[in-house]
């Protein structure tokens, strides 16, 4: 799963790096996506908290990633850098 999204005139490519999963050592780990500005060699990995439904023991649901969501992730990542 991946794609490209334009944020503030800059094109970013993104890929699902890791789905939420249960780690033997650390418990539930959240989803991680990789972000890379097109034609730039650096990459950022952005990890998100585990969904509350997983922490409550409910079944996993399908990931919902669309361009608007990814654009919010890019802006959030840039705001803390």
KOLVEXKE-784933 format. One record per residue (C-alpha): residue number from 1; x, y, z; residue in one letter. Coordinates in steps of 0.25 Angstrom, whole numbers, plus 5000, padded with zeros to 4 digits. Example, Ala and Ser with C-alpha at 12.3 -4.5 7.8 and 13.67 -1.06 7.14 Angstrom:
<atoms>
@seq: 1; xx: 5049; yy: 4982; zz: 5031; type: a .
@seq: 2; xx: 5055; yy: 4996; zz: 5029; type: s .
</atoms>
This chain:
<atoms>
@seq: 1; xx: 5000; yy: 5000; zz: 5000; type: x .
@seq: 2; xx: 5006; yy: 5013; zz: 4996; type: x .
@seq: 3; xx: 5004; yy: 5026; zz: 4987; type: x .
@seq: 4; xx: 5008; yy: 5040; zz: 4986; type: x .
@seq: 5; xx: 5002; yy: 5053; zz: 4991; type: x .
@seq: 6; xx: 5004; yy: 5067; zz: 4989; type: x .
@seq: 7; xx: 5006; yy: 5076; zz: 5002; type: x .
@seq: 8; xx: 5008; yy: 5091; zz: 5000; type: x .
@seq: 9; xx: 5013; yy: 5089; zz: 4986; type: x .
@seq: 10; xx: 5023; yy: 5078; zz: 4990; type: x .
@seq: 11; xx: 5021; yy: 5064; zz: 4985; type: x .
@seq: 12; xx: 5023; yy: 5053; zz: 4996; type: x .
@seq: 13; xx: 5023; yy: 5038; zz: 4993; type: x .
@seq: 14; xx: 5018; yy: 5029; zz: 5004; type: x .
@seq: 15; xx: 5018; yy: 5014; zz: 5007; type: x .
@seq: 16; xx: 5012; yy: 5006; zz: 5018; type: x .
@seq: 17; xx: 5024; yy: 5002; zz: 5026; type: x .
@seq: 18; xx: 5017; yy: 4993; zz: 5037; type: x .
@seq: 19; xx: 5003; yy: 4990; zz: 5041; type: x .
@seq: 20; xx: 4998; yy: 4991; zz: 5055; type: x .
@seq: 21; xx: 5003; yy: 4978; zz: 5062; type: x .
@seq: 22; xx: 5005; yy: 4971; zz: 5075; type: x .
@seq: 23; xx: 5020; yy: 4971; zz: 5080; type: x .
@seq: 24; xx: 5024; yy: 4961; zz: 5090; type: x .
@seq: 25; xx: 5033; yy: 4971; zz: 5097; type: x .
@seq: 26; xx: 5025; yy: 4984; zz: 5095; type: x .
@seq: 27; xx: 5011; yy: 4980; zz: 5094; type: x .
@seq: 28; xx: 5003; yy: 4987; zz: 5083; type: x .
@seq: 29; xx: 5011; yy: 4995; zz: 5073; type: x .
@seq: 30; xx: 5004; yy: 5005; zz: 5064; type: x .
@seq: 31; xx: 5004; yy: 5007; zz: 5049; type: x .
@seq: 32; xx: 5017; yy: 5012; zz: 5043; type: x .
@seq: 33; xx: 5017; yy: 5019; zz: 5029; type: x .
@seq: 34; xx: 5030; yy: 5024; zz: 5022; type: x .
@seq: 35; xx: 5030; yy: 5038; zz: 5015; type: x .
@seq: 36; xx: 5040; yy: 5043; zz: 5005; type: x .
@seq: 37; xx: 5040; yy: 5056; zz: 4997; type: x .
@seq: 38; xx: 5041; yy: 5052; zz: 4983; type: x .
@seq: 39; xx: 5055; yy: 5052; zz: 4978; type: x .
@seq: 40; xx: 5061; yy: 5054; zz: 4992; type: x .
@seq: 41; xx: 5069; yy: 5042; zz: 4998; type: x .
@seq: 42; xx: 5064; yy: 5045; zz: 5013; type: x .
@seq: 43; xx: 5052; yy: 5037; zz: 5018; type: x .
@seq: 44; xx: 5044; yy: 5039; zz: 5030; type: x .
@seq: 45; xx: 5037; yy: 5028; zz: 5038; type: x .
@seq: 46; xx: 5024; yy: 5032; zz: 5045; type: x .
@seq: 47; xx: 5018; yy: 5023; zz: 5055; type: x .
@seq: 48; xx: 5004; yy: 5025; zz: 5061; type: x .
@seq: 49; xx: 4998; yy: 5020; zz: 5074; type: x .
@seq: 50; xx: 4991; yy: 5007; zz: 5073; type: x .
@seq: 51; xx: 4976; yy: 5008; zz: 5071; type: x .
@seq: 52; xx: 4968; yy: 5008; zz: 5084; type: x .
@seq: 53; xx: 4960; yy: 4996; zz: 5078; type: x .
@seq: 54; xx: 4973; yy: 4987; zz: 5078; type: x .
@seq: 55; xx: 4976; yy: 4991; zz: 5092; type: x .
@seq: 56; xx: 4962; yy: 4987; zz: 5097; type: x .
@seq: 57; xx: 4964; yy: 4973; zz: 5090; type: x .
@seq: 58; xx: 4954; yy: 4976; zz: 5079; type: x .
@seq: 59; xx: 4957; yy: 4970; zz: 5065; type: x .
@seq: 60; xx: 4966; yy: 4977; zz: 5055; type: x .
@seq: 61; xx: 4959; yy: 4985; zz: 5044; type: x .
@seq: 62; xx: 4964; yy: 4989; zz: 5030; type: x .
@seq: 63; xx: 4974; yy: 5001; zz: 5030; type: x .
@seq: 64; xx: 4968; yy: 5014; zz: 5024; type: x .
@seq: 65; xx: 4978; yy: 5022; zz: 5017; type: x .
@seq: 66; xx: 4974; yy: 5033; zz: 5007; type: x .
@seq: 67; xx: 4981; yy: 5045; zz: 5002; type: x .
@seq: 68; xx: 4975; yy: 5055; zz: 5012; type: x .
@seq: 69; xx: 4979; yy: 5046; zz: 5024; type: x .
@seq: 70; xx: 4994; yy: 5045; zz: 5018; type: x .
@seq: 71; xx: 4994; yy: 5060; zz: 5016; type: x .
@seq: 72; xx: 4991; yy: 5062; zz: 5030; type: x .
@seq: 73; xx: 5002; yy: 5052; zz: 5034; type: x .
@seq: 74; xx: 5012; yy: 5060; zz: 5026; type: x .
@seq: 75; xx: 5008; yy: 5073; zz: 5032; type: x .
@seq: 76; xx: 5009; yy: 5067; zz: 5046; type: x .
@seq: 77; xx: 5023; yy: 5061; zz: 5043; type: x .
@seq: 78; xx: 5028; yy: 5074; zz: 5037; type: x .
@seq: 79; xx: 5023; yy: 5082; zz: 5049; type: x .
@seq: 80; xx: 5031; yy: 5075; zz: 5059; type: x .
@seq: 81; xx: 5044; yy: 5074; zz: 5051; type: x .
</atoms>
